């Protein structure tokens, strides 16, 4: 991607934020034929047929949210685990049920208009891409993809195949991030130079040795299909049903799970696109006396990540930090000892040349610091809200057709945003990688070979770390046979 093209994407993502919200609202105002035809009438041409890939847990909730629209018909259900699909199959008894999303898309291609993808992160891209190349609109749970390269591919695919897209970070359609944008644009905190983000995640096991025991595969689970793109291995209870998030072959850890919610205001509001540098530090795990463990297939219990973004307006750079595992930055001096610093899930703090702006997860409840300022200052509402919410915004945009209404987290926004997040995971995964050119490769050999706090230089155009080659293996995985993107 050329610098000129990057500037163009940035301009669209930031300058048109109000436009995006306004068009989304406009999409909501389109009067479907069922209104004209009286209560209960939905013309076939006004029906959006949706299929769900991953219909248990979050997928179950996603389908229920789409089905709140009288225009939606759930026609297909796909899950590799029959146990997880029970409730959705009861809720949508007329929908055809499959175990393999590839089979469902091939057989039901003439009956499906749109697809919801809510499966473990490592299979997001292959399912979404196949649906898009068949001309189906897609809603994909966060994070958009497992790998950086996949995010770039889905961004390009959405434009190529001209489909309506949305990533499942619901806060992107919330009032909170819009109010934050209004406060920022009013100039109340000046130019932001530092942002701090944090979460209490993980709330699942991490920093674990890779399982070697072979457990019996539960009845109703197709383990081979669940593995999907990942390399073959024996089933182990440590992976399912929820703990897959902490295993790097399947999930994206605390950062992938929560940054799409907590960092959304950062990426949506500030003039940034891709970071140029990333570094991290992680909590230690010990095997024994003086011996630190390296668990390459499991994320650490806690970590801190530092990203530096050049401002796209040419005014220097913005430093963004991320903390997880219960770590938090120091409380601002302007915040009282008993005043909430974020919420249970985490929070985000903008630090500007004139002041500070604090919000909870999802950008909720934005407030200036000290809190007394919020009683003295009133900011005019200038950005249209999304009263229909994140799910129905996508439904309405699908009904309107590609290019006729926009969504809050379409892939032209969500793709680069996801890339930005996953660069942090690249740093985590390469934390214990050894510099092949170092003279001393022992752990205690010093900073030359131990790359943990090395500042990695990121070349976004080429999706490549330029100063530490071992890290580049984490930009793109090799899939098992039978799965592909593009």
N, C-alpha and C positions, 0 to 999 in steps of 0.2 A: 504494500500500500504506500503510495507516494505521500510526501508531506502535504501536498496540495489536497489530496483526497482526504487525509486525516483531518485537515482543517474543515473541510466540507462536512464531514460526519459530525465533528464537534459542533459546528454552527447549527446543524439541524437538531442535534440532541439538546442543546441548551437554548438557543435563540427561539426555537419553536415549542418550548415547553408549554407556554400558554396556549399556543395553537393546538398542540396535541390534546390538551385538556379540553379545549373548546370544541374541537372536532369530535372528541369522544362524547361530549355532552350532546352535540348535534346528532351523533349517531343514535343516541338514546331517544331523541325526539322524533325519529322517523316513525311514521304511523303505519304499523303493519295492517294487512288486509283484515285480520281477525277483528280489529276494532271497528272497522267499517261494516263488517258482516254481523255484528252483534255478539253478545256474551257466548263464550264457548266455541266460537267459530274460528278455525285456523285453516286457511287455504293451504293445499299441499305445497304451493310455490313459496309459502311463507314459513315452511318448516325447516329447521336445521337439524339434520340427522347426525348425531354425535356418537362416536365409539370411544370407549375407555380402555386404555392399555395400563393395567394396574388398577384394580377396582376395589382393593381393600384398604383400610386405614385412610390415609390422606386422599387416595383416589376415590374412595367411597364418598367422602365429603365433597370432593370436587364435582362429581357427577350430580350429587344432590343439589349443589348450588346452581349448576347449569339448568337442571330440570325445573328450577323455580320459574323459568321463562315459559309461557304458554306456547312459544314457538319451537321449543326444543323437544326432540324425540330421541331417546337413548336407544340406539339400534344394535350396538355391539358391545360385548364385554370380553375382556381378555385378562387372564391372570394365570401365572404359573403355579399358584398355590390355591387349590380349591377351598381350603379352610378360610382364606382371607376374602374370598369372593362371595361368601354365603349371603351377606346382607344385601349387597348390590344385586345379586341374582333374584332375591326376593322382592326388591324394590322395583326392578325392571324385568319382569318375567317374560316379556315378549322379545327382549334383546337376545340375539344369538351369542352363545358363549364359546370361547376358544382359549387354548393354552398358549399358542404361539402367535404373536402379533403379526408375523409375516404371513401366516396362513389366513388370519382374519382379514388383513388388508387386501390380500389377493382375491379372496372369495367374496368379500363384501364391498369391493371397490365401487360398485355401481349404486350402493345403498348408503354410502357414507359421505357426508359433506365435510366433517371436521373430526379431529381426534384429540383426546386428552391423554397426556403421557404423565403418569405418576408412578414410576417404578424406581428402583435403586439407581443412583447417579450414573453408574458405569454403562447403563443401557439407554440412557436418555437420547443420545445423539443418533444411534442407529434406528431407533423407532421413529423419532421425529423426522429424520431425513427421508426415510422410506415413505412416510405419509405425505410429506411436502412434495416429493417428486411425483406423487400420484395426484397432485393438485388439491390436497386436503389442507384446510386450515388447521393450525395446531396450537394447543395450550400445553406448555411444558412446565412441570414443577421446577422450582429452584433447587440447586443451581442449574442453569440451563444445560450444562454439560459437565462431564468429569474431567476432560482435558482442555487445554488452551486451544489446540488445533481444532477440536470439535466445535468450539464456540465460534471460531472464525468461519468454519464451513456452514454452520446453520445460519449465520448472519447472511452469508452470500446466497444460500439456498432460498431464503425467504424472498429475496429480491428476484432471483432467477425464476422461481416457480410462481411468483405473484400470489402468495397466500397470506391470510391474516394470521398474525402471531401474537402470543402473549406468554410471558414467563410468570410463574406463580408466586411473585412477591407482592402480596396484596396491598402492602403499605404504599406501593407506588401509585395506587388510586385513592389513597386516603387523604383526608383533609389536612393531617399534620404536616406532611411534606410540602403541601401547597402554602400553608401558613408560614412555614420556615422560609420558603422562597420569597414570600412577600416581605418578611422581616429583613431578610438579607438584601433584597433589592431596594428596600427603603433606606439602606445605608446605615442602619443602626449599630452594626458591629464592624463596619469598615471592611477593609480587605482581609479576607481569611488567609492566614499563613500556616496554621496548624489545626489538625483535626485529630481527636482521640475517640476511638471506638472500642467497645468491650462487650463481652457476653459471659454468662454463667455456664454456657455449654463447654464441654460435653456433659450430657447427663446419661451417658452410656459408657461402657468400659473402653479405655484406650491404653496405650503403652503396654501392649501384651505381646507375648511370644506367639509366633504363628502356630496354630494348632497342628498337631501331628496325629491325633487320635481320629479314628473313623467312627462316626456315630451312624446309627440307622436313619435312613432318610424317612421323614414323617410321611404317612399316608396322605396322598392328595398333593404332594409337592413334586413338581418336575424339576429336580435339582440341575439337570443339564441345561434346561431352558432358563432357569434362574441365573446361572453363571453367565449365559449369553456371551458377551465379548471377552470375558475374563478367562484366563488359562484354567485348564481342567485341574480339579483337586477333589479330595474326598469331602463329603458333607461333614460339618461339625456344628454342634448346637451353638457355638460361640458366634456364628454369623447371623442367625435368624432368631426371631422375626424382625427385631429392631436394631440389633447391635452391628449390623453391616456398616453403619455410618462411620465407625471408628477404624475400619479396615481400608487401607488406601487402594486396594484393588477394586473396591466396590463403591465406597463412599468418598466424601471430600472433607470429613472431619467437622470440627466446630466452625471453622472459617466458611466452608462451603454451605453448611446448614444455615448459618445465621447472618453472614455478611450481606446476603442479598436483601435482608430486611434492615439491618442496622446501618450499613454503608450506603443504602439507596439515596438518602438525602445528600450525602457527600457527592456522589457521582451525578445525581440529577440536578443539583443546584450549582455546584462550583464549576469553573471553566477548566476542566481536566478531561483527559482521554485515557492515555496509557501511562503507567509509571515508567521512569527510566532506570530506577534502582530499587532493589529490595534486599533486605537482610532480616534475620530472625534470631531469636534465642528460644530454647525450649527447656522444660523441666527435665531433670535427670532421672533416669531409672537405673537401679543398681542390681547387678548380678551377685555381687559379693564385695568384700573389702577392697576398696580402691579400684573396683572394676565397674565401669559404666556400661549399661546395656544399650545396644542398638537394635531396635525392633523395626526393620525396614518396611514391614507390611502393616504397621499400626501407627496411628498418629499419636503424638505425645499427650500427656495429661493436661498440659497447659503450655501456652506459647505466647510470644510477643513478636509481632511483625511490623517492620517499618518500610513504608513505601514513599518514594519521592515522585511527585507529579509536576512536570512543567506546566505552568498556566498557559492555556491556549490563547490568552489575550496578551501574552508577552510580558506580563508583570511578575517575573520571577518564578517561584515554585511554591508548592504546598506540600507540607509534610503530614502524612497520614499514618497513624499508628493503630494497631489492632491487638487486643489482649483477650485471651480466652482462658477457660479452666478456672474461672473465679478471680483471675487477676483484674485489677482496675488501675487506672491512672490516679494520681494524687487528686484529692478533692480540690476544686477551685477555691481560692481564698474568699471569693464572693458568695459561696454557698454555705449556709449555716450548718452546724454540726448535725442537726436533726432534720435537715431538709433532704429530700430524696435525690440521690445522684443516679439518674436513670431509673429503671424499674427492674423487676425480677429477671427479665430476659437479657438486660443490658442497656446500653445507651450510646449516645454520640454527643460530642462537645465540639462546637466550632469556636475557635479562638481567633479573633480578628484584631485589627489595629485600633479599633474603638471599643470593643466589648466582646462578650461571650454569649453563645446561644446553646442551650442544652435541650435535648429531646430524649424520649424513651425509645425502645425498640419500635420499628415501623415508622420512625419519625413522629411518634405520637406525643401530644402535649408539649409542643415546643415552648420554651420560656427563656427570656433574657435573664442574665445574672447581673446583679443580685435580683432576687425575685420581686422585690419592691418595685422595680422598673415596670413590671407588667401591669401594675395598677395605675401607672402614670402615663403609659404610652399606648395609643391605639393605632393599629396599622390597618389601612384600608384593604378590603378584600378585592383583589384585582384578577385572581386566577380562578376560572370556573372550576367547580367541584365535580366529582363523579358520583352523582346520587345513586346510580344503579349499582355501583360497586364494581370490583375488579372482574368478577366472573361474567356478569351480564354485559359489561362493557365489551368484552370479547365476543360474546354471543351476538350483540347488536352490530358490531363491526363486521362479523362474518355474514350476517343477514344483509348488510349494506353492500358488501362486496369489496374486494381488494381496491385500495386507493380512495374509497369513498368515506371512510371514517377511520380514525386512528385509535390505538390502544396505548395505555400508559407504559407498558413494558414490551413493546414490539421488539423483534430481534435486532433491529437496527440500533436500539438502545441496549437491550438486555445482552446481546452478544459481546460487544466491547466491555460492558460492565462485568460480565462473567469472566472474560479474559483477565481483566484487571484483578479480580479476586483470586483467580487460580494461579496467578503469578506468585502470590503469597504461599500457596501450597507447594509450588515448585521449590521455593526456598526451604520449606519444612522437609520435603522429601529428600532434598540433596544435603541436608544438614550434616549427616555423617559420611558423605561421600569423600573419598580420599583424592587429593590432587595427584594425578599420575606423574607429575613432574617434580614433586617434592622430594628432597634428599632423604628426609627422615619420615617414614610412613607410620611410625608407632604413634599410638594415641597421645602419649605425653611428649611427642616430638616438637610441639610448639605450633604456633599459628600458621606456619607455612603449609602444613598438610591438613590440619584440622580446620575444615572450612565453615564451621558452624556460624560464626559471626561475620563471615566474608560478605562484603557488599557486592551483590551480583548486579551486573550491568545488563539491562534489557533492551534489545533491539526489536521494537514492536513490528516494524515493517517486515522483518524476516522471521518473527517469532523465535528469537534465539538469544540465549545468554552469551555474551561475547567474551567474558573473562573467566569462565569456568565450564569447560566442555561437559564434564560429567552431569551437570544439571539439565542438559538439553534432552536427556532421555525421558524426562517427565513432561515434555511439551506434547508428545503424541505417543499413544500406546500402539502395540501391534494386536489386532483383534484375532480371535479364533476364526477358523474357517466358517463361512456361512453368514458372517456379519460384515457390513461395510458402510461407509459414508462416502457418497459420491463415486 
